[in-house]
Amino acid sequence: MAELVVSASTGAMGSVLTKLGTMMDNKCKELKGVRGDIKDLKDELEAMHAFLMTMGDVEEPDEQDKVRVKAVRELSYEIEDTIDKSMLLGDHSSSETNFFKKVISKTKELVKEFKVHNQLAKAIKDIKKQVEEVAKRHARYKIDGPSYMTGKAVVDLRARAIYKDASQLVGIEGPKDKLIELLQRKEGESTDQLKVVSIVGFGGLGKTTLASRVSDQLRPSFDCWAFAPISRNPDVRKVLSSIFSQVSGQNVSAEEDPHVIIGKIRNFLEHKSLREYFIVVDDIWKEQMWDNIKHAFVDNNCGSRIIVTTRINGVAKKCSSCEDLVYQIKPLSDFHSKKLFLDRIFGCEKNCPSNLKEASDEILKKCGGLPLAIIAISGLLANEKDDMDLWDKVRNSISDAYGKCSEENVRKILSLSYFDLPHDIRSCLLYLAMFPEDYEIKRPRLVHRWIAEGFINGKDEQDRVDLGDRYFHELVNRSLIQPLQIAYDGKAGACRVHDTILDFLIHKSHEDNFCTVLSQHSEHKQLSGTRVRRLSLLGDVSIPADLDTSHLRSICVFEGYSPPPSIMDSDYLRVVDLGDCDILENDYAKSIRRLSLLRYFKVNGVPGSHGACIGEWQYLETLDVGLMTDLETVDVGIMTEPALPAETVTRLKRLVRLFVSYGSTLPDGIQKLENLQELSNINADMCSLDCLEGLAKVIKLRHLSISWRIDDREGDNTCRLEKLISTLCELEAANLRNLNLNLFCIKGAGLELDSIFPSLKSIRTLTLYGLPNMGKTIKWLVSLPNLEWLWVGRPGVIEKKDLELIGSIPALRYLELDVRESGVGPIVITGGFQKLHQFCFRSWHDALIIQGGALSELRDLRLEMKLDVFKRDAGGFDCGIQHLPCLASISITITKRLTIASSEDIEDAVRAFKSMVEAHKNRPTLEIDVRELAAKLG
């Protein structure tokens, strides 16, 4: 685990200790009289840090401890702000490695800038005094009292599900039947072998309830059974002794060695003839726990069964007999959600007053089919069913309703998931409270903001990005965020936070003053006088006049709203995300010029008046000024955007990532960006030779997205192409590992790529648009050893031999073909594509037919074709999905010609695809979209 820097639990204390340590080790000798003060200060802050770390794992601290935690955490931010202010006054252009030497040499210059601290030594003494005021003695932070060590006795909420009357349950029959089907013997499977089935899903979806109902139905046919709750911090001895007692009816001491108890369980299950057992292992959190207990479950060839429930996908796979025996529990349907909600409040749906139906629908939408959330909210409303004001309050802000229920069930279960996370990942999860409901959060955007906030501390910048990606996927694995944009490698490119989980995060964040979210439904009076560190503005909201934003570290704005310029007046802003706003007006220029500590800046396009300000941000690491543009909407004929002013961008010595709009050109002097590692959306054919030559000197560059338009121009264009190829070769020889190359053919030009471009190992994603002759290109494609993603748009006629060659690209995982010219018949894939996971095919002239032996690893198939063409070429609409053994999802877009296709034809097509999916052994998910041709062309 990386060392903590900034976190929800400890504030900025980890960062402060790191900076003080640097002063102690390297620079402090020249500050006479304060070395001792710094040492004393560091010792005291280390005690505070330990206090915060310990309290960070206490789920229900008493009020006194809450006050202490808040005071110490806020103090940590104040101290870091003071140190960072000194850093800026020392030297705006210095790097952190030599900062303190320059601060020391310029101590006298601090007089003009500090109102209280005349010099760095005085600042250190004042910080020390401030710390002493918060902590008069070290014992104050020593955790030895009983107030938080002995918590209230809380009923295990999962236990209630075990004994709940089955008549009160809704929507469980379908999942119960599916789970029983998994537990039963399949064709070719031994009747007697032990089978372990896992149920996985985030807290509150009803995993325990489902397992209990299945157990109730099946256990009478077994000789013995047990239900073993595990929980987050299990005692292995107690778990094993409980299982032994239940299956045998005998008692065993919980103090016995776990191996002894395992032996007792095995002896009982193994040596009695035909001892068939059924066991539910409920709510297991870690793979290690399964390793600790699994040896007790002997395979006695009696047809025994085990159900495991967990929130974590990796645990589910580990426990199950095979991956096919992992059941992903899903939220309740709209019908069952409404039934559960209204039955609990009114007895039945017909008793719901008409004036509450709209509010009911909106509340249920927030619950997202989460049974525990529905039960909790209905319980809140059941006693006030006629109070319209309460219904409106819950509808507008469920999180506020949760805040009044200290024992509220949903928050209690989500709290278990939250506190089980390591401190740094916990901060990353809590940070998601900054985003609106149902918002699609891009993974790179989120990870880069985590880094700028200081939540992630790796060895170097690339290590921090990799670590951030791992944190993101860990949150997916724990079912705390919903994965979106699943790529060919199975990893999510974005996420969404379930509304109920988001409400918990907002409540927790407000409680810890971690971030503040303002919307039209916020109760601003609760924020009176609050010193805000991180601020999220959801829409056109007014900012309370008494809200203290003077030490604001982060601001993000959503829903197209442009905040008042005054919000940018904080000297301590590290993160500014205005990517969802309209382009800023010129009034902002003065405010944003002051953002000297800024690490991350995102805006949807930057006018020229603001471009000059960007050069002032000497600590900027991520600059994202790209317009939100889909590549398919780019007009390649006019794909030119002006570059940011060279005198601005090239001053950003610490810049690591630069994202601009599609078609942007490189600024002159790009070689000055010595720390740049990621550069996206550059239009190389509009760059000067000097720019391309300068790019070759950015030797730390690891990720590059660059475009080239192929046309009939000669002369300078040929020289630029040669320079580009030379540059790419030099970058690959240095550190370039991921090249996204976009080649666009315009004006009917042709180019033999295999004779021009070398077989670069760094090319992983490639876009080819409008190439008239694929035959001149495919040989080059096959030579690319690491090409994983390929999009071919509007090529000439694709022949069978072309497909065969594309199918032999060694690392290809994603392929999209957009064919607009007609061939001689259907496009038939007879083999190859052995590593392809996703395939998108679009054609208005030819259908696609897949034969056995091809696409053996394909999981996601997307087809878009004209109905009459599909019907003509693929008799009975049979495209051959039965030959795809790994298929998990299929999406069909049918474009019809009104003069040819009738409603009966549409119905036949839909019926045919549904029949093929039902006949497939994997039962893949099916989506069908029928479009008019006119709409498609428009």
Secondary structure, 3 states (H helix, E strand, C coil): CCCCCCECCCECHHHHHHHHHHHHHHHHHHCCCCHHHHHHHHHHHHHHHHHHHHHCCCCCCCHHHHHHHHHHHHHHHHHHHHHHHHHHHHCCCCCCCCHHHHHHHCHHHHHHHCCCCCCHHHHHHHHHHHHHHHCCCHHHHCCCCCCCCCCCCCCCHHHHHHHCCHHHCCCCHHHHHHHHHHHCCCCCCCCCCCEEEEEECCCCCCHHHHHHHHHHHHHHHCCEEEEEECCCCCCHHHHHHHHHHHHHCCCCCCCCCHHHHHHHHHHHHHHCCCCCEEEEEECCCCHHHHHHHHHHCCCCCCCCEEEEEECCHHHHHHHCCCHHHEEECCCCCHHHHHHHHHHHHHCCHHHCCHHHHHHHHHHHHHHCCCHHHHHHHHHHHHCCCCCHHHHHHHHHCHHHHHHCCCCCHHHHHHHHHHHHCCHHHHHHHHHHHHCCCCCCEEHHHHHHHHHHHCCCCCCCHHHHHHHHHHHHHHHHHCCCCEEEEECCCCCEEEEECCHHHHHHHHHHHHHHCCCEEECCCCCHHHHCCCECCEEEEECCCCCCCCCECCCCCEEEEECCCCCCHHHHHCCCCCEEEECCCCCCCHHHHHHHCCCCCCCEEEECCCCHHHHHHHCCCCCCCEEECCCCCCHHHCCHHHCCECCCCHHHHCCCCCCCEEEEEEEECCCCCHHHCCCCCEEEEEEHHHCCHHHHHHHCCCCCCCEEEEEEEECCCCCHHHHHHHHHHHHHHHHHHHCCCEEEEEEEECCCCCCCHHHCCCCCCCEEEEEEECCCCCHHHHHHHHCCCCCCEEEEECCCCCCHHHHHHHCCCCCCCEEEEEECCCCCCCEEECCCCCCCCEEEEEECCCCEEECCCCCCCCCEEEEEEEHHHHHHHCHHHCCCHHHCCCCCEEEEEEEECCCCCCHHHHHHHHHHHHHHHHHCCCCCEEEEEEEEHHHHHC
